[in-house]
């Protein structure tokens, strides 16, 4: 029961995070794309990333909402959050005193790069815990049984 509450809380937080950041990026789409154009690692593919990133965030949120795709959604959440965390860590390591704009949406955009790294590490750990709990708990046993019967 406790594992189920923890896992459902993690799923809820990840859904909230991905929907919030995707919608924030789409609302301020031109600004988001421009910020990507001014960052060293994303400038060459800013147009592609400006569409791809919020789309992936929304798709992952949908996967997390749907019980049959939740396990995959948690795995994709872990991959995406790890990627974002590595990117922010790289930016801090290579440009430690940078004034580059953060391309994240909403209030997350107001964080410093160091705060953003801590935030991303936290959500990466949430996603990892969600994946681990999925492996140790058959929260979707009925779904699995129906799919593989």
C-alpha positions as CSV (number, residue, x, y, z in Angstrom):
1,X,0.0,0.0,0.0
2,X,2.8,2.4,0.9
3,X,4.7,1.6,-2.3
4,X,1.5,2.3,-4.3
5,X,1.1,5.7,-2.7
6,X,4.7,6.6,-3.3
7,X,4.5,5.4,-6.9
8,X,1.2,7.2,-7.6
9,X,2.7,10.4,-6.1
10,X,5.8,10.2,-8.3
11,X,3.6,9.6,-11.4
12,X,1.5,12.6,-10.5
13,X,4.5,14.9,-10.0
14,X,6.0,13.8,-13.3
15,X,2.7,14.3,-15.2
16,X,2.4,17.7,-13.6
17,X,6.0,18.6,-14.4
18,X,5.9,17.5,-18.1
19,X,2.5,19.1,-18.8
20,X,3.4,22.3,-17.1
21,X,6.8,22.7,-18.8
22,X,5.5,21.6,-22.3
23,X,2.5,24.0,-22.2
24,X,4.8,26.9,-20.9
25,X,7.2,26.3,-23.8
26,X,4.4,26.1,-26.3
27,X,2.7,29.3,-25.0
28,X,6.0,31.2,-25.4
29,X,7.1,29.2,-28.4
30,X,9.1,32.0,-30.1
31,X,10.9,32.8,-26.9
32,X,11.7,29.2,-26.3
33,X,13.1,28.7,-29.8
34,X,15.2,31.9,-29.5
35,X,16.6,30.7,-26.2
36,X,17.6,27.4,-27.7
37,X,19.3,29.3,-30.6
38,X,21.5,31.1,-28.0
39,X,22.7,28.0,-26.2
40,X,25.9,26.4,-27.4
41,X,24.7,22.8,-27.6
42,X,21.2,23.4,-29.1
43,X,21.7,26.3,-31.5
44,X,22.2,24.2,-34.6
45,X,19.0,22.3,-34.1
46,X,16.9,24.9,-32.2
47,X,13.9,24.7,-34.6
48,X,13.8,20.9,-34.3
49,X,14.3,20.9,-30.5
50,X,11.7,23.6,-30.0
51,X,9.0,21.3,-31.4
52,X,10.5,18.0,-30.3
53,X,11.0,18.8,-26.6
54,X,7.5,19.8,-25.7
55,X,6.0,17.1,-27.9
56,X,8.1,14.4,-26.1
57,X,7.1,15.9,-22.7
58,X,3.4,15.7,-23.6
59,X,3.7,12.2,-25.0
60,X,5.4,11.0,-21.8
61,X,2.7,12.7,-19.7
62,X,0.1,10.8,-21.7
63,X,2.0,7.5,-21.2
64,X,2.1,8.1,-17.5
65,X,-1.7,8.8,-17.4
66,X,-2.6,5.6,-19.3
67,X,-2.2,2.5,-17.0
68,X,-1.2,0.3,-20.0
69,X,1.7,2.6,-20.9
70,X,2.7,3.8,-17.4
71,X,5.7,1.5,-17.1
72,X,7.1,2.8,-20.4
73,X,6.2,6.4,-19.4
74,X,8.3,6.0,-16.2
75,X,11.2,4.6,-18.2
76,X,11.0,7.4,-20.7
77,X,10.7,9.9,-17.8
78,X,14.0,8.6,-16.4
79,X,15.7,8.9,-19.8
80,X,14.4,12.4,-20.4
81,X,15.2,13.7,-16.9
82,X,18.7,12.1,-17.1
83,X,19.3,13.8,-20.4
84,X,18.1,17.2,-19.1
85,X,20.2,16.7,-15.9
86,X,23.3,15.9,-17.9
87,X,22.7,18.9,-20.1
88,X,22.4,21.3,-17.2
89,X,25.4,19.7,-15.5
90,X,27.4,20.2,-18.6
91,X,26.4,23.8,-19.0
92,X,27.5,24.5,-15.4
93,X,30.8,22.7,-15.9
94,X,31.7,24.3,-19.2
95,X,30.2,27.7,-18.6
96,X,30.1,28.0,-14.7
97,X,29.3,31.7,-14.7
98,X,27.1,31.7,-17.7
99,X,24.3,34.2,-18.2
100,X,22.8,32.0,-20.9
101,X,19.0,32.0,-20.8
102,X,17.3,28.9,-19.5
103,X,15.0,27.5,-22.2
104,X,12.7,25.8,-19.7
105,X,9.2,27.0,-19.3
106,X,7.2,28.7,-16.6
107,X,8.6,29.3,-13.1
108,X,11.4,26.7,-13.7
109,X,12.9,29.3,-16.0
110,X,13.4,31.6,-13.1
111,X,15.8,29.2,-11.4
112,X,19.6,29.6,-11.5
113,X,21.5,26.9,-13.3
114,X,22.6,25.4,-10.0
115,X,19.0,25.4,-8.7
116,X,17.9,23.9,-11.9
117,X,20.5,21.1,-11.6
118,X,19.3,20.3,-8.1
119,X,15.7,20.3,-9.3
120,X,16.5,18.0,-12.2
121,X,18.5,15.6,-10.0
122,X,15.5,15.4,-7.6
123,X,13.1,14.6,-10.5
124,X,15.5,12.2,-12.0
125,X,15.6,10.3,-8.7
126,X,11.8,10.4,-8.6
127,X,11.7,8.8,-12.0
128,X,14.3,6.2,-11.0
129,X,12.3,5.3,-7.9
130,X,9.2,5.1,-10.0
131,X,10.9,2.6,-12.3
132,X,12.3,0.6,-9.4
133,X,8.9,0.4,-7.8
134,X,7.3,-0.7,-11.0
135,X,9.8,-3.6,-11.1
136,X,9.2,-4.6,-7.5
137,X,5.4,-4.1,-7.4
138,X,2.9,-5.5,-9.9
139,X,0.7,-2.4,-9.8
140,X,-0.4,-3.2,-13.3
141,X,-0.8,-6.9,-12.9
142,X,-4.4,-6.9,-14.2
143,X,-3.3,-4.8,-17.2
144,X,-0.4,-7.2,-17.9
145,X,-2.6,-10.2,-17.6
146,X,-5.2,-8.8,-20.0
147,X,-2.5,-7.8,-22.5
148,X,-0.6,-11.2,-22.5
149,X,-3.6,-13.6,-22.0
